[in-house]
Amino acid sequence: MSWIASPAQLKRRGVLGMNRRNIMLIGQHNDRRRFPLVDDKLKTKQLAEEAGIAAPGLISLIQYQHQVRRIEQLLAEHSCFCIKPAKGSGGKGILVIHDHDNQNYFKPNNQSVSLPELKRHLSNILAGLFSLGGQPDKAIIESLIHFDNRFARYSFEGVPDIRIIVFRGYPVMAMMRLSTEASDGKANLHQGAVGVGLHIDNGKAAYAVQFDKPVAEHPDTGQALDQLVIPEWRKLLVMAARCYEITGLGYLGVDIVLDAHQGPMLLELNARPGLAIQIANNVGLEQRMSQLQTVIPQNLSPLDRVSAVQQLFQSS
């Protein structure tokens, strides 16, 4: 598919645009009263815990400035951790630390962050610098994901994650986001991460892009991307499908990470998932959803919904 095309051509290929996403999906299928369940990562973590869905462990919740002043004591026993704003979006404000000596904290690329810089970052989070609408926020400090060595050459100085789009409880599209040097070790497509589209039926690579352009290899490691296969794929799809019940949101982005020791873990949920996943898959979302609505019955269990989409979207 060529992404330099007229609106009419893209529509014929089932490519979903921002306006139709907002009106047709978010407006019709997502009750705004339920947005706080996913806009606040702390509430999402609590939902996952109640539903028995694995998520990274909570080390500390920073809500007040006096906690920032003694952060070195709070983190003294934790060699690695991730700091993120509870109400942040697009990866903004996330700081990953893989080692420290209580005065200097080291990112995955070994870049040093001083203690005053760490405290300033936390203060900025509390002030709402990274939050939706600039509202005052909280800082979540989580256990760091243990990198799965099966993806060692697929990612650069960062843990890859998997985004699954769920429509009315059915997983309809997925991709893995691989960090690069350009993305500063973050799995963020807009910052230069590689997006690898995944076949829904088997979790194998279908297509790959960086900066919206097709790529065959990881730009930093040279690893061929068409060899990528996600282990425990059906387990990930069921986890994503279950998030429909726990949130009540009909159009949902489910972000999952694979921990080397604990397997799939829910990273976060998104009530307004972006549309770049279409480029990573070289397939339009509207096309997938149209197929789903004409074939698949409603009121199935998460397991049955996953079986249905794996049958419907069989790869050739």
TORKOL-4160 file (C-alpha; in steps of 0.2 Angstrom, whole numbers, padded with zeros to 4 digits, m for minus):
316
<pt num="1" X="0000" Y="0000" Z="0000"/>
<pt num="2" X="0006" Y="0017" Z="m0004"/>
<pt num="3" X="0003" Y="0030" Z="0010"/>
<pt num="4" X="0006" Y="0044" Z="m0002"/>
<pt num="5" X="m0012" Y="0043" Z="m0009"/>
<pt num="6" X="m0028" Y="0053" Z="m0011"/>
<pt num="7" X="m0041" Y="0053" Z="0003"/>
<pt num="8" X="m0052" Y="0043" Z="m0009"/>
<pt num="9" X="m0039" Y="0030" Z="m0012"/>
<pt num="10" X="m0035" Y="0028" Z="0006"/>
<pt num="11" X="m0054" Y="0026" Z="0010"/>
<pt num="12" X="m0056" Y="0012" Z="m0003"/>
<pt num="13" X="m0041" Y="0003" Z="0006"/>
<pt num="14" X="m0050" Y="0004" Z="0023"/>
<pt num="15" X="m0038" Y="0017" Z="0030"/>
<pt num="16" X="m0045" Y="0025" Z="0045"/>
<pt num="17" X="m0042" Y="0044" Z="0047"/>
<pt num="18" X="m0041" Y="0055" Z="0063"/>
<pt num="19" X="m0058" Y="0062" Z="0061"/>
<pt num="20" X="m0067" Y="0046" Z="0058"/>
<pt num="21" X="m0058" Y="0038" Z="0072"/>
<pt num="22" X="m0064" Y="0052" Z="0084"/>
<pt num="23" X="m0082" Y="0051" Z="0078"/>
<pt num="24" X="m0084" Y="0033" Z="0073"/>
<pt num="25" X="m0074" Y="0024" Z="0086"/>
<pt num="26" X="m0070" Y="0035" Z="0101"/>
<pt num="27" X="m0087" Y="0045" Z="0100"/>
<pt num="28" X="m0098" Y="0030" Z="0098"/>
<pt num="29" X="m0089" Y="0016" Z="0108"/>
<pt num="30" X="m0080" Y="0025" Z="0122"/>
<pt num="31" X="m0090" Y="0032" Z="0136"/>
<pt num="32" X="m0081" Y="0047" Z="0142"/>
<pt num="33" X="m0085" Y="0044" Z="0160"/>
<pt num="34" X="m0074" Y="0028" Z="0159"/>
<pt num="35" X="m0059" Y="0038" Z="0152"/>
<pt num="36" X="m0051" Y="0041" Z="0170"/>
<pt num="37" X="m0049" Y="0022" Z="0171"/>
<pt num="38" X="m0036" Y="0022" Z="0158"/>
<pt num="39" X="m0030" Y="0040" Z="0158"/>
<pt num="40" X="m0023" Y="0037" Z="0175"/>
<pt num="41" X="m0010" Y="0024" Z="0175"/>
<pt num="42" X="m0012" Y="0021" Z="0194"/>
<pt num="43" X="m0031" Y="0017" Z="0191"/>
<pt num="44" X="m0026" Y="0005" Z="0177"/>
<pt num="45" X="m0014" Y="m0004" Z="0188"/>
<pt num="46" X="m0027" Y="m0006" Z="0201"/>
<pt num="47" X="m0040" Y="m0013" Z="0188"/>
<pt num="48" X="m0027" Y="m0025" Z="0182"/>
<pt num="49" X="m0023" Y="m0031" Z="0200"/>
<pt num="50" X="m0042" Y="m0034" Z="0203"/>
<pt num="51" X="m0044" Y="m0043" Z="0187"/>
<pt num="52" X="m0029" Y="m0054" Z="0190"/>
<pt num="53" X="m0019" Y="m0047" Z="0176"/>
<pt num="54" X="0000" Y="m0046" Z="0178"/>
<pt num="55" X="0007" Y="m0028" Z="0178"/>
<pt num="56" X="0024" Y="m0021" Z="0184"/>
<pt num="57" X="0026" Y="m0020" Z="0202"/>
<pt num="58" X="0023" Y="m0003" Z="0211"/>
<pt num="59" X="0038" Y="0003" Z="0221"/>
<pt num="60" X="0032" Y="0020" Z="0226"/>
<pt num="61" X="0019" Y="0033" Z="0222"/>
<pt num="62" X="0025" Y="0051" Z="0223"/>
<pt num="63" X="0011" Y="0063" Z="0227"/>
<pt num="64" X="0019" Y="0077" Z="0237"/>
<pt num="65" X="0035" Y="0088" Z="0236"/>
<pt num="66" X="0041" Y="0082" Z="0253"/>
<pt num="67" X="0042" Y="0065" Z="0245"/>
<pt num="68" X="0053" Y="0072" Z="0231"/>
<pt num="69" X="0065" Y="0079" Z="0244"/>
<pt num="70" X="0069" Y="0062" Z="0251"/>
<pt num="71" X="0068" Y="0052" Z="0235"/>
<pt num="72" X="0086" Y="0045" Z="0237"/>
<pt num="73" X="0081" Y="0036" Z="0253"/>
<pt num="74" X="0065" Y="0029" Z="0245"/>
<pt num="75" X="0075" Y="0022" Z="0230"/>
<pt num="76" X="0091" Y="0017" Z="0240"/>
<pt num="77" X="0086" Y="m0002" Z="0240"/>
<pt num="78" X="0080" Y="m0002" Z="0221"/>
<pt num="79" X="0094" Y="m0003" Z="0209"/>
<pt num="80" X="0083" Y="m0001" Z="0194"/>
<pt num="81" X="0066" Y="0007" Z="0191"/>
<pt num="82" X="0055" Y="0016" Z="0179"/>
<pt num="83" X="0047" Y="0033" Z="0183"/>
<pt num="84" X="0032" Y="0039" Z="0174"/>
<pt num="85" X="0018" Y="0052" Z="0176"/>
<pt num="86" X="0001" Y="0044" Z="0181"/>
<pt num="87" X="m0008" Y="0054" Z="0168"/>
<pt num="88" X="0005" Y="0056" Z="0155"/>
<pt num="89" X="0003" Y="0051" Z="0136"/>
<pt num="90" X="0014" Y="0047" Z="0121"/>
<pt num="91" X="0028" Y="0042" Z="0132"/>
<pt num="92" X="0031" Y="0059" Z="0139"/>
<pt num="93" X="0039" Y="0060" Z="0156"/>
<pt num="94" X="0045" Y="0042" Z="0157"/>
<pt num="95" X="0062" Y="0040" Z="0164"/>
<pt num="96" X="0070" Y="0023" Z="0164"/>
<pt num="97" X="0085" Y="0020" Z="0177"/>
<pt num="98" X="0095" Y="0004" Z="0176"/>
<pt num="99" X="0108" Y="0008" Z="0189"/>
<pt num="100" X="0113" Y="0021" Z="0202"/>
<pt num="101" X="0124" Y="0025" Z="0216"/>
<pt num="102" X="0112" Y="0037" Z="0226"/>
<pt num="103" X="0120" Y="0052" Z="0218"/>
<pt num="104" X="0120" Y="0048" Z="0199"/>
<pt num="105" X="0107" Y="0038" Z="0190"/>
<pt num="106" X="0110" Y="0029" Z="0174"/>
<pt num="107" X="0098" Y="0027" Z="0159"/>
<pt num="108" X="0099" Y="0011" Z="0148"/>
<pt num="109" X="0111" Y="0021" Z="0136"/>
<pt num="110" X="0122" Y="0024" Z="0152"/>
<pt num="111" X="0119" Y="0043" Z="0151"/>
<pt num="112" X="0120" Y="0050" Z="0169"/>
<pt num="113" X="0106" Y="0059" Z="0178"/>
<pt num="114" X="0111" Y="0068" Z="0193"/>
<pt num="115" X="0101" Y="0068" Z="0209"/>
<pt num="116" X="0095" Y="0086" Z="0207"/>
<pt num="117" X="0090" Y="0082" Z="0189"/>
<pt num="118" X="0080" Y="0067" Z="0195"/>
<pt num="119" X="0071" Y="0078" Z="0209"/>
<pt num="120" X="0068" Y="0091" Z="0196"/>
<pt num="121" X="0060" Y="0078" Z="0184"/>
<pt num="122" X="0049" Y="0072" Z="0198"/>
<pt num="123" X="0044" Y="0090" Z="0203"/>
<pt num="124" X="0039" Y="0093" Z="0184"/>
<pt num="125" X="0028" Y="0078" Z="0184"/>
<pt num="126" X="0019" Y="0084" Z="0200"/>
<pt num="127" X="0017" Y="0101" Z="0192"/>
<pt num="128" X="0008" Y="0093" Z="0177"/>
<pt num="129" X="0021" Y="0096" Z="0164"/>
<pt num="130" X="0018" Y="0079" Z="0156"/>
<pt num="131" X="0000" Y="0076" Z="0160"/>
<pt num="132" X="m0015" Y="0077" Z="0149"/>
<pt num="133" X="m0022" Y="0095" Z="0150"/>
<pt num="134" X="m0007" Y="0101" Z="0161"/>
<pt num="135" X="m0016" Y="0096" Z="0177"/>
<pt num="136" X="m0007" Y="0092" Z="0193"/>
<pt num="137" X="m0001" Y="0074" Z="0193"/>
<pt num="138" X="0007" Y="0060" Z="0203"/>
<pt num="139" X="0023" Y="0051" Z="0199"/>
<pt num="140" X="0023" Y="0032" Z="0198"/>
<pt num="141" X="0039" Y="0022" Z="0202"/>
<pt num="142" X="0038" Y="0004" Z="0195"/>
<pt num="143" X="0049" Y="m0011" Z="0195"/>
<pt num="144" X="0059" Y="m0012" Z="0179"/>
<pt num="145" X="0054" Y="m0025" Z="0166"/>
<pt num="146" X="0068" Y="m0039" Z="0164"/>
<pt num="147" X="0073" Y="m0039" Z="0146"/>
<pt num="148" X="0069" Y="m0055" Z="0137"/>
<pt num="149" X="0085" Y="m0061" Z="0128"/>
<pt num="150" X="0074" Y="m0068" Z="0114"/>
<pt num="151" X="0072" Y="m0049" Z="0108"/>
<pt num="152" X="0090" Y="m0044" Z="0111"/>
<pt num="153" X="0094" Y="m0040" Z="0093"/>
<pt num="154" X="0077" Y="m0033" Z="0089"/>
<pt num="155" X="0078" Y="m0018" Z="0101"/>
<pt num="156" X="0092" Y="m0005" Z="0105"/>
<pt num="157" X="0094" Y="0000" Z="0124"/>
<pt num="158" X="0076" Y="m0002" Z="0128"/>
<pt num="159" X="0062" Y="m0015" Z="0131"/>
<pt num="160" X="0050" Y="m0017" Z="0116"/>
<pt num="161" X="0032" Y="m0017" Z="0119"/>
<pt num="162" X="0016" Y="m0024" Z="0110"/>
<pt num="163" X="0001" Y="m0013" Z="0106"/>
<pt num="164" X="m0015" Y="m0022" Z="0102"/>
<pt num="165" X="m0030" Y="m0013" Z="0096"/>
<pt num="166" X="m0046" Y="m0020" Z="0103"/>
<pt num="167" X="m0063" Y="m0016" Z="0095"/>
<pt num="168" X="m0079" Y="m0021" Z="0105"/>
<pt num="169" X="m0068" Y="m0034" Z="0114"/>
<pt num="170" X="m0060" Y="m0042" Z="0099"/>
<pt num="171" X="m0041" Y="m0039" Z="0095"/>
<pt num="172" X="m0041" Y="m0032" Z="0077"/>
<pt num="173" X="m0023" Y="m0026" Z="0074"/>
<pt num="174" X="m0006" Y="m0027" Z="0083"/>
<pt num="175" X="0012" Y="m0022" Z="0082"/>
<pt num="176" X="0028" Y="m0023" Z="0091"/>
<pt num="177" X="0037" Y="m0007" Z="0095"/>
<pt num="178" X="0056" Y="m0008" Z="0095"/>
<pt num="179" X="0067" Y="0005" Z="0102"/>
<pt num="180" X="0081" Y="0013" Z="0092"/>
<pt num="181" X="0096" Y="0025" Z="0095"/>
<pt num="182" X="0085" Y="0038" Z="0087"/>
<pt num="183" X="0071" Y="0035" Z="0099"/>
<pt num="184" X="0083" Y="0036" Z="0114"/>
<pt num="185" X="0079" Y="0018" Z="0119"/>
<pt num="186" X="0060" Y="0022" Z="0120"/>
<pt num="187" X="0047" Y="0012" Z="0111"/>
<pt num="188" X="0039" Y="0027" Z="0103"/>
<pt num="189" X="0036" Y="0027" Z="0085"/>
<pt num="190" X="0035" Y="0046" Z="0084"/>
<pt num="191" X="0053" Y="0047" Z="0091"/>
<pt num="192" X="0060" Y="0035" Z="0079"/>
<pt num="193" X="0056" Y="0017" Z="0086"/>
<pt num="194" X="0052" Y="0004" Z="0073"/>
<pt num="195" X="0035" Y="m0003" Z="0072"/>
<pt num="196" X="0033" Y="m0021" Z="0066"/>
<pt num="197" X="0015" Y="m0026" Z="0061"/>
<pt num="198" X="0010" Y="m0043" Z="0068"/>
<pt num="199" X="m0002" Y="m0056" Z="0060"/>
<pt num="200" X="m0017" Y="m0058" Z="0072"/>
<pt num="201" X="m0018" Y="m0076" Z="0070"/>
<pt num="202" X="0000" Y="m0081" Z="0075"/>
<pt num="203" X="0010" Y="m0066" Z="0081"/>
<pt num="204" X="0023" Y="m0067" Z="0066"/>
<pt num="205" X="0030" Y="m0051" Z="0058"/>
<pt num="206" X="0019" Y="m0045" Z="0044"/>
<pt num="207" X="0027" Y="m0028" Z="0039"/>
<pt num="208" X="0039" Y="m0015" Z="0047"/>
<pt num="209" X="0041" Y="0004" Z="0047"/>
<pt num="210" X="0052" Y="0017" Z="0054"/>
<pt num="211" X="0047" Y="0036" Z="0052"/>
<pt num="212" X="0032" Y="0029" Z="0042"/>
<pt num="213" X="0044" Y="0021" Z="0029"/>
<pt num="214" X="0046" Y="0002" Z="0026"/>
<pt num="215" X="0062" Y="m0006" Z="0034"/>
<pt num="216" X="0068" Y="m0024" Z="0033"/>
<pt num="217" X="0081" Y="m0023" Z="0047"/>
<pt num="218" X="0083" Y="m0015" Z="0063"/>
<pt num="219" X="0093" Y="0001" Z="0060"/>
<pt num="220" X="0105" Y="m0001" Z="0074"/>
<pt num="221" X="0107" Y="m0020" Z="0076"/>
<pt num="222" X="0105" Y="m0026" Z="0058"/>
<pt num="223" X="0092" Y="m0039" Z="0063"/>
<pt num="224" X="0080" Y="m0045" Z="0050"/>
<pt num="225" X="0063" Y="m0040" Z="0056"/>
<pt num="226" X="0053" Y="m0053" Z="0046"/>
<pt num="227" X="0060" Y="m0066" Z="0058"/>
<pt num="228" X="0051" Y="m0059" Z="0073"/>
<pt num="229" X="0038" Y="m0070" Z="0081"/>
<pt num="230" X="0030" Y="m0066" Z="0098"/>
<pt num="231" X="0030" Y="m0081" Z="0110"/>
<pt num="232" X="0014" Y="m0085" Z="0120"/>
<pt num="233" X="0004" Y="m0075" Z="0107"/>
<pt num="234" X="m0013" Y="m0082" Z="0111"/>
<pt num="235" X="m0010" Y="m0077" Z="0129"/>
<pt num="236" X="m0007" Y="m0059" Z="0124"/>
<pt num="237" X="m0023" Y="m0059" Z="0114"/>
<pt num="238" X="m0033" Y="m0065" Z="0128"/>
<pt num="239" X="m0026" Y="m0053" Z="0140"/>
<pt num="240" X="m0030" Y="m0039" Z="0128"/>
<pt num="241" X="m0048" Y="m0045" Z="0125"/>
<pt num="242" X="m0051" Y="m0046" Z="0144"/>
<pt num="243" X="m0047" Y="m0027" Z="0145"/>
<pt num="244" X="m0064" Y="m0024" Z="0136"/>
<pt num="245" X="m0073" Y="m0031" Z="0151"/>
<pt num="246" X="m0063" Y="m0022" Z="0164"/>
<pt num="247" X="m0064" Y="m0005" Z="0156"/>
<pt num="248" X="m0080" Y="m0005" Z="0146"/>
<pt num="249" X="m0072" Y="0004" Z="0132"/>
<pt num="250" X="m0076" Y="m0002" Z="0114"/>
<pt num="251" X="m0060" Y="0005" Z="0106"/>
<pt num="252" X="m0045" Y="0002" Z="0116"/>
<pt num="253" X="m0026" Y="0002" Z="0114"/>
<pt num="254" X="m0018" Y="m0012" Z="0125"/>
<pt num="255" X="0001" Y="m0011" Z="0128"/>
<pt num="256" X="0009" Y="m0026" Z="0134"/>
<pt num="257" X="0027" Y="m0030" Z="0138"/>
<pt num="258" X="0036" Y="m0047" Z="0139"/>
<pt num="259" X="0046" Y="m0049" Z="0155"/>
<pt num="260" X="0059" Y="m0063" Z="0155"/>
<pt num="261" X="0053" Y="m0070" Z="0172"/>
<pt num="262" X="0035" Y="m0066" Z="0173"/>
<pt num="263" X="0030" Y="m0067" Z="0154"/>
<pt num="264" X="0016" Y="m0055" Z="0147"/>
<pt num="265" X="0012" Y="m0040" Z="0158"/>
<pt num="266" X="0000" Y="m0026" Z="0155"/>
<pt num="267" X="0009" Y="m0009" Z="0153"/>
<pt num="268" X="m0005" Y="0003" Z="0151"/>
<pt num="269" X="m0021" Y="0006" Z="0142"/>
<pt num="270" X="m0026" Y="0020" Z="0130"/>
<pt num="271" X="m0044" Y="0026" Z="0126"/>
<pt num="272" X="m0037" Y="0036" Z="0111"/>
<pt num="273" X="m0025" Y="0024" Z="0102"/>
<pt num="274" X="m0016" Y="0032" Z="0087"/>
<pt num="275" X="m0017" Y="0026" Z="0069"/>
<pt num="276" X="0001" Y="0023" Z="0065"/>
<pt num="277" X="m0002" Y="0005" Z="0068"/>
<pt num="278" X="m0011" Y="0004" Z="0051"/>
<pt num="279" X="0006" Y="0010" Z="0043"/>
<pt num="280" X="0015" Y="m0003" Z="0053"/>
<pt num="281" X="0003" Y="m0017" Z="0046"/>
<pt num="282" X="0001" Y="m0010" Z="0029"/>
<pt num="283" X="m0018" Y="m0013" Z="0032"/>
<pt num="284" X="m0032" Y="m0001" Z="0036"/>
<pt num="285" X="m0041" Y="m0002" Z="0053"/>
<pt num="286" X="m0058" Y="0002" Z="0045"/>
<pt num="287" X="m0056" Y="m0013" Z="0033"/>
<pt num="288" X="m0053" Y="m0025" Z="0048"/>
<pt num="289" X="m0067" Y="m0018" Z="0058"/>
<pt num="290" X="m0079" Y="m0020" Z="0044"/>
<pt num="291" X="m0074" Y="m0038" Z="0042"/>
<pt num="292" X="m0077" Y="m0041" Z="0060"/>
<pt num="293" X="m0094" Y="m0033" Z="0061"/>
<pt num="294" X="m0101" Y="m0043" Z="0047"/>
<pt num="295" X="m0095" Y="m0060" Z="0052"/>
<pt num="296" X="m0092" Y="m0061" Z="0071"/>
<pt num="297" X="m0106" Y="m0064" Z="0084"/>
<pt num="298" X="m0107" Y="m0054" Z="0100"/>
<pt num="299" X="m0108" Y="m0059" Z="0118"/>
<pt num="300" X="m0093" Y="m0071" Z="0117"/>
<pt num="301" X="m0081" Y="m0074" Z="0131"/>
<pt num="302" X="m0063" Y="m0067" Z="0129"/>
<pt num="303" X="m0056" Y="m0084" Z="0124"/>
<pt num="304" X="m0070" Y="m0087" Z="0111"/>
<pt num="305" X="m0067" Y="m0069" Z="0104"/>
<pt num="306" X="m0049" Y="m0073" Z="0102"/>
<pt num="307" X="m0052" Y="m0089" Z="0093"/>
<pt num="308" X="m0064" Y="m0080" Z="0082"/>
<pt num="309" X="m0052" Y="m0067" Z="0076"/>
<pt num="310" X="m0038" Y="m0079" Z="0074"/>
<pt num="311" X="m0049" Y="m0089" Z="0062"/>
<pt num="312" X="m0056" Y="m0073" Z="0053"/>
<pt num="313" X="m0039" Y="m0065" Z="0051"/>
<pt num="314" X="m0029" Y="m0080" Z="0045"/>
<pt num="315" X="m0012" Y="m0075" Z="0037"/>
<pt num="316" X="m0008" Y="m0082" Z="0020"/>
